[in-house]
Amino acid sequence: MLIDTHLHLIDRKRISYPWLEDVPDLNADWSYAAYDDMAQRLGIEGALHMEVDVDPTDIATETTMVAELMAQGGTLMRGAISSARPEDEGFEAFLDRLDLTVVKGIRRVLHVMPDDLSRSSLFRANVRKLGAHGLPFDICALARQLDIAIELIDACPDTEFVLDHCGVPDIAGGAYDDWAASITRLAQRPNVNAKISGITAYATPDWTVDTLRPYVGHVIESFGWDRVVWGSDSPVCTLNASLERWVAATHDLTAGASDDERALFYAFNAARIWDLAL
């Protein structure tokens, strides 16, 4: 069983995505039906929808879209990781309104925001509240921001965190040492998990599995098999690959692991982190 913990769906007729205008290769509708058709043939048996940095007025609409998909017979959809604004005074009221049968986690995109956003006392106090609600917080930060991510994690010891995309290493630029050191430090925090998701987007178009292997290997070695999860980052993974090619690369990258290790990485860790029924 393969659980996709990082699926983006885009419906431009229903929801506004201001950032898409700057990314023409992704500025299209990416439907659940098209994903489902491919995912079922690739052995993906469940998926979490990852928020797509929608206009703040459309956050609830995005969650409703996921709830509708979850209600369909035979759906792969297991829940939503919702966008949120922990920097806002109304964050606690927002949490109280959530349907936790749909919303399984929270993310606030950080890599396109000022570095100091997550350093405010209000932001940290609100992220601390996620622990009491049983909601993990996904961290999407650049490699250079990982020490800032560590500051947030240390300020919120009772909240569970998931580091997206292996911490966004600059694979295309060959950067490794500073990123690797930050990953090692992050992994020392027991409330942090790592998501190996769509890192082909950070490589050059001619990447091979061996290009990715040092990065994936270091994340798994640092966190251990019981704190890593898989994600497609579809459709972002299509920038330098495809869903099919990323799944194939995943199987190649984990070929030396035991059946138990692969089961943890492919599905069971995700079930633990986001309280999913398998």
GUSEMAR-825770 format. One line per field, with one value per residue (C-alpha): residue number from 1; residue in one letter; x, y, z. Coordinates in steps of 0.05 Angstrom, whole numbers, plus 5000, padded with zeros to 4 digits. Example, Ala and Ser with C-alpha at 12.3 -4.5 7.8 and 13.67 -1.06 7.14 Angstrom:
2
resi = [1,2];
resn = [A,S];
u = [5246,5273];
v = [4910,4979];
w = [5156,5143];
This chain:
278
resi = [1,2,3,4,5,6,7,8,9,10,11,12,13,14,15,16,17,18,19,20,21,22,23,24,25,26,27,28,29,30,31,32,33,34,35,36,37,38,39,40,41,42,43,44,45,46,47,48,49,50,51,52,53,54,55,56,57,58,59,60,61,62,63,64,65,66,67,68,69,70,71,72,73,74,75,76,77,78,79,80,81,82,83,84,85,86,87,88,89,90,91,92,93,94,95,96,97,98,99,100,101,102,103,104,105,106,107,108,109,110,111,112,113,114,115,116,117,118,119,120,121,122,123,124,125,126,127,128,129,130,131,132,133,134,135,136,137,138,139,140,141,142,143,144,145,146,147,148,149,150,151,152,153,154,155,156,157,158,159,160,161,162,163,164,165,166,167,168,169,170,171,172,173,174,175,176,177,178,179,180,181,182,183,184,185,186,187,188,189,190,191,192,193,194,195,196,197,198,199,200,201,202,203,204,205,206,207,208,209,210,211,212,213,214,215,216,217,218,219,220,221,222,223,224,225,226,227,228,229,230,231,232,233,234,235,236,237,238,239,240,241,242,243,244,245,246,247,248,249,250,251,252,253,254,255,256,257,258,259,260,261,262,263,264,265,266,267,268,269,270,271,272,273,274,275,276,277,278];
resn = [M,L,I,D,T,H,L,H,L,I,D,R,K,R,I,S,Y,P,W,L,E,D,V,P,D,L,N,A,D,W,S,Y,A,A,Y,D,D,M,A,Q,R,L,G,I,E,G,A,L,H,M,E,V,D,V,D,P,T,D,I,A,T,E,T,T,M,V,A,E,L,M,A,Q,G,G,T,L,M,R,G,A,I,S,S,A,R,P,E,D,E,G,F,E,A,F,L,D,R,L,D,L,T,V,V,K,G,I,R,R,V,L,H,V,M,P,D,D,L,S,R,S,S,L,F,R,A,N,V,R,K,L,G,A,H,G,L,P,F,D,I,C,A,L,A,R,Q,L,D,I,A,I,E,L,I,D,A,C,P,D,T,E,F,V,L,D,H,C,G,V,P,D,I,A,G,G,A,Y,D,D,W,A,A,S,I,T,R,L,A,Q,R,P,N,V,N,A,K,I,S,G,I,T,A,Y,A,T,P,D,W,T,V,D,T,L,R,P,Y,V,G,H,V,I,E,S,F,G,W,D,R,V,V,W,G,S,D,S,P,V,C,T,L,N,A,S,L,E,R,W,V,A,A,T,H,D,L,T,A,G,A,S,D,D,E,R,A,L,F,Y,A,F,N,A,A,R,I,W,D,L,A,L];
u = [5000,5026,4995,5007,5013,5022,4971,4952,4887,4873,4804,4811,4736,4720,4782,4832,4907,4943,5013,4996,5003,5078,5084,5055,5074,5026,4973,4920,4865,4892,4832,4821,4793,4858,4900,4857,4863,4939,4946,4906,4949,5012,4990,4971,4914,4902,4918,4919,4904,4956,4933,4954,4966,4897,4871,4856,4782,4780,4811,4744,4723,4785,4768,4697,4723,4763,4704,4662,4715,4720,4645,4650,4648,4715,4753,4828,4820,4834,4833,4859,4920,4890,4920,4918,4945,4978,5001,4928,4890,4831,4871,4841,4770,4790,4814,4749,4709,4747,4715,4769,4739,4764,4822,4880,4935,4955,5005,5027,5074,5137,5187,5153,5143,5191,5238,5212,5139,5147,5188,5131,5104,5033,5053,5088,5033,4982,5025,5031,4954,4956,4984,4921,4878,4918,4937,5008,5040,5074,5136,5151,5216,5278,5343,5371,5311,5317,5351,5290,5246,5285,5271,5196,5199,5236,5184,5128,5151,5080,5063,5081,5116,5127,5184,5161,5203,5265,5276,5279,5353,5384,5398,5407,5461,5496,5488,5492,5535,5497,5430,5453,5477,5410,5373,5416,5398,5324,5322,5346,5277,5233,5169,5192,5180,5206,5167,5204,5161,5172,5245,5255,5229,5294,5339,5358,5314,5366,5365,5373,5358,5431,5424,5370,5400,5448,5392,5339,5390,5412,5340,5324,5389,5376,5303,5299,5247,5194,5194,5192,5132,5122,5087,5080,5077,5033,5029,5093,5131,5112,5160,5220,5186,5117,5078,5096,5170,5172,5137,5186,5244,5215,5214,5286,5309,5279,5298,5348,5300,5263,5189,5175,5215,5180,5112,5128,5151,5097,5036,5040,5078,5027,4970,5003,5018,4951,4907,4886,4849,4884];
v = [5000,5069,5130,5196,5248,5307,5313,5381,5389,5453,5477,5548,5556,5546,5571,5628,5611,5679,5648,5606,5664,5663,5587,5576,5502,5490,5541,5491,5450,5387,5343,5287,5243,5248,5234,5175,5142,5143,5132,5068,5038,5057,5023,5086,5066,5131,5205,5267,5332,5385,5457,5496,5565,5589,5658,5662,5673,5605,5563,5536,5523,5481,5439,5431,5406,5352,5333,5323,5278,5238,5225,5192,5116,5083,5148,5149,5214,5205,5278,5348,5385,5453,5521,5567,5633,5622,5695,5718,5733,5692,5627,5593,5607,5579,5515,5508,5511,5455,5388,5341,5283,5319,5363,5320,5372,5445,5480,5552,5559,5592,5591,5649,5690,5735,5694,5726,5704,5641,5677,5719,5701,5697,5649,5603,5605,5586,5529,5503,5498,5447,5395,5397,5390,5331,5367,5360,5421,5413,5457,5480,5518,5528,5494,5561,5568,5502,5532,5579,5517,5487,5549,5540,5466,5479,5530,5479,5413,5384,5394,5343,5369,5342,5371,5375,5356,5334,5406,5430,5415,5451,5387,5422,5466,5407,5438,5385,5397,5454,5422,5355,5386,5420,5355,5320,5374,5372,5296,5304,5331,5271,5308,5318,5272,5280,5275,5248,5282,5305,5325,5316,5387,5411,5372,5386,5356,5302,5275,5201,5159,5165,5241,5236,5178,5218,5265,5211,5167,5222,5238,5164,5154,5216,5204,5129,5087,5102,5178,5184,5186,5188,5240,5254,5330,5322,5363,5399,5334,5342,5400,5353,5285,5253,5218,5151,5167,5191,5128,5086,5125,5115,5039,5041,5084,5037,4972,4954,4964,4908,4896,4924,4987,4999,4988,5042,5091,5076,5077,5061,5124,5166,5130,5145,5218,5238,5186,5151,5085,5035];
w = [5000,4980,5013,4978,5032,4986,4929,4901,4862,4824,4803,4776,4763,4837,4874,4865,4864,4858,4851,4790,4742,4755,4741,4671,4670,4728,4711,4691,4723,4756,4771,4820,4763,4724,4786,4807,4739,4742,4817,4819,4764,4804,4869,4906,4953,4991,4987,5030,4995,5009,5008,4946,4977,4954,4965,5040,5026,4991,5047,5070,4998,4986,5048,5023,4956,4992,5035,4973,4943,5008,5004,4936,4932,4920,4932,4947,4986,5061,5084,5077,5102,5105,5094,5154,5181,5249,5247,5254,5319,5294,5287,5348,5324,5256,5290,5328,5263,5229,5214,5240,5201,5139,5162,5185,5188,5177,5133,5126,5067,5094,5036,5000,5063,5103,5147,5210,5200,5242,5295,5322,5391,5362,5306,5355,5406,5353,5326,5397,5399,5343,5390,5433,5370,5346,5282,5254,5221,5154,5145,5074,5079,5036,5055,5079,5126,5161,5222,5228,5224,5282,5323,5311,5327,5392,5412,5401,5433,5438,5365,5313,5251,5181,5139,5066,5006,5045,5065,4992,4976,4917,4879,4813,4843,4876,4945,4999,5061,5094,5078,5105,5170,5180,5166,5219,5270,5252,5261,5332,5349,5364,5344,5271,5212,5141,5076,5016,4963,4892,4899,4825,4819,4852,4805,4733,4678,4664,4735,4749,4811,4829,4829,4883,4923,4969,4990,5002,5036,5084,5103,5117,5155,5197,5214,5211,5176,5230,5216,5140,5094,5019,4976,4902,4904,4842,4798,4819,4806,4732,4724,4716,4716,4720,4773,4741,4739,4811,4836,4797,4827,4896,4887,4862,4919,4971,4936,4990,5048,5083,5073,5142,5128,5062,5095,5147,5094,5043,5090,5164,5186,5149,5185,5252,5239,5208,5243,5180,5175,5129];
